[in-house]
């Protein structure tokens, strides 16, 4: 196991590993423990009381953060005709159909998110083997397969993030940058947690929000008090 650097070891000293912090305090500690010479991303990790092996306990979707992520996303839209014009007007950097499918098959990935109209999915679906592993495949559950391409593009530009429970029952999502004001990070965090609560599977039993932690890209995790949220 790689040895942690001196900066990280110093940052760890700022965190009480036995304590569950309120959201405001947790964000303060994360920012103090950020020592990188770049504007680190702040991420939340939530351990959910679900069994990801069961189809009826999959937790997946998207949420628009009120203060964005601090990163401007490049959007590719698969659409034709009027919907293609709508996508361009909404601010999508790349709009097309078969031409971009061919480019992706040749290894082109100069985009951060994809939106597709339903009529394009028969062809876009063939890209599953290359887009799936990268988490880029359009999906109705995340609002990226839709005829309302204007709304989809604008939401992504405004700070929409996708979330999906992994095999261990964890959900990870960015909530902004270290340079954000504390209040904005707290509000983004609150939005993610409230969204996860709303999509709680009906078949999930016991404690739903098992653990919540926030951390910067290079910093240590800070545990958040889950009792402040409705289970």
N, C-alpha and C positions, 0 to 999 in steps of 0.2 A: 504494500500500500504506500502511495506517494506521501512524503512528509509535507505537511502544510508549511507555507512560508511564514516569515516573522510577522508580516502585516496581518495575516489571517489570525495568527496566534494571539496578537495584541487585540484584534477585533473581538475574538471569542471572550476575552476577559470582560468586555462590556456587557455581555449577556449572562443573565442569571438562568442557567439551564433548568433550575427547579421551579421557576416562576412561570405562570401563565399571565401574560400581559393584557391589559385592555388595548383595544385597537389603536387608540391615539398614542399610547406609550410604546407599543410595539413598533409603530412606524418611526417614532423618535429614535429608538434604539437601532433600528435597521439603518437609518441615515447616519448615525454616529459611527456605526461599525463599517460603513462603506469607505474603503481606503484606496480603491482603484483610481487611476489617473484618467478615467473616462466616466461619462454619465451612465452609471449602471442601471440596468432594468430592475425594478422591484417586482417580485413574483409571489403569488400566494399558492400554497400547497394545502389541499384539503383531503384528509382521509375520511372516506364515507363508509357508513355501515351498510354496504350493498355487496352482493355477490355478482361480480362482473361476468361470471360464467353463465348466468341466467339471462336470457333475452329480455325478460320483463324487469330486469334491474340494471339495464344499461342507462347511463346518465350521459347525455350528449346534447349539445346545443350551442348557442351563441348568445352573447350579451354585448350591448353597446355601453361602454364605460362613459359616464357623464363627463369625464375630463380627458378621454382618449388615453393612448398608450405612450405618447411622446415620440412615436415613430410613424412616419408617413408611408402608407402601403401602396405598392404598385399593383394595379388591378388589371387582370385579363378577363374579358367578357366574350363568351361564345354566343353569338347571336347573329341574326340576319335581318335585312330590311329595316323597317322602322325601329325595331328593338335595338339594332346596332347603332342607329343614329341617337337613340335615347341614351344608350350606354356612353357614347362619346360626349354627349351634352352633360352627362352627370359627372364626367371627369375621369373615366376609365382610360388608362394609358394605352392599352392594346384592345382592339375589338376586331373580331373576324370569325371565321369558321374553319374550313378544312386547311387553310394555309397555316394557321397556328397549331392545329393538330399535327401537321407534318413537321413543324419546327420543334415541337416538344418531343416527338419521336426521334428527332435528330440530336436531342440533348439540350435544347434551349429551355432555360428556367429563369428568365430575367423578370420575374414577377413574384408577388407575395401572396396573392389571393386570386381565386377564380370564381366567376359567376357564370352560369349557363342557363339559357332558356330551356324549358322542358323538351322542346322539339329538337334540341341539339344533343340531348343526352345519349341517344343511340350511338352517336359517333364518339362523343366525349367519354362515354363509358368504356370504350376500348383502351383508354389511356390509364385505366385503373391500376395496372401493374406498375406504372411509373409515378403516377400522382398519389396513389394510396399511401405508399411508404413515407412520402414527404408530407402527408397531411394536407394535401392540396385538392383532393377530389371534391367537387361540388356535391352538396347534399341538401335535400329539402329540409332536414331537421335543423340545419344551420342557416337556412334562408338563402342559400347560394344557388339553388335551382328554382328559378322563379321567372315569371314574365314581367314582374315589377323590377326591372333591372335598375331603374333610376334609384329606387329606394335601397336596393341591395348595395349598389356602388357607394352611395352617399353614407350608408351606415358603416361600411368598411373604412371609408375615408375618415369618418368621425371617431373611430376608435372601437370598432366591433372586434371582439375576440371570440374565438371558438374554444370550447372546452369538451373534454371527453375523458371518462373514467378509464384508467389503465387496468391491467390485469391484477394489480395489487389493491385496487379500490381507491386509487388516488386521482385527484384532479389538479392540474397545474394551470395557472393562467397569469399573464403579466398584468400588473395594475398601474404601471406608469414608470417614471424615472426617478432616481434619487433627487434630481433637481426640482421635482414637483413640490409645491407647498404641501405641508403635512395634511391639511384638511382635504386636499384633492385626492391624495393617496388613500386616506381613510374612507372617503366617499366611494372611490372606485372599489375598494376592498368590500365595503358594505354592499355594493351593488352585486358583486360576484356571489357573495354568501347568500344574499336574499334570493338571487336567481336559482342557486343550487337547492335552496329550501323549497322553492316553488315547484321544481321538477322532481322532487323526491318520489321515487317509485312507490306505488301503493303497496307493493309486496315486501318492501324493505321493513325489517323488524328491528327492534331495539334502538340503540342510540344511532342517529343518522350522522350528525357531525361529530366524528370521533376525535379528530385533531385538526387544528388549523395552525399553520406557520407561515411567516413572511420572511423573505430574505432578499438581499440584493444579489446581483450576478456573482460577485466574488466574496460575498460576506456570509456569516453564519446564520442559521435559522433562528427565528425568534417565535416562541410559542404564543398563540393568541387564546385568550379565555373564551371558550365556546359557550359558556353559560349566558353570555350576553345576547345570544341569538336563540330564536325560537326553534326548537327541535322538530 
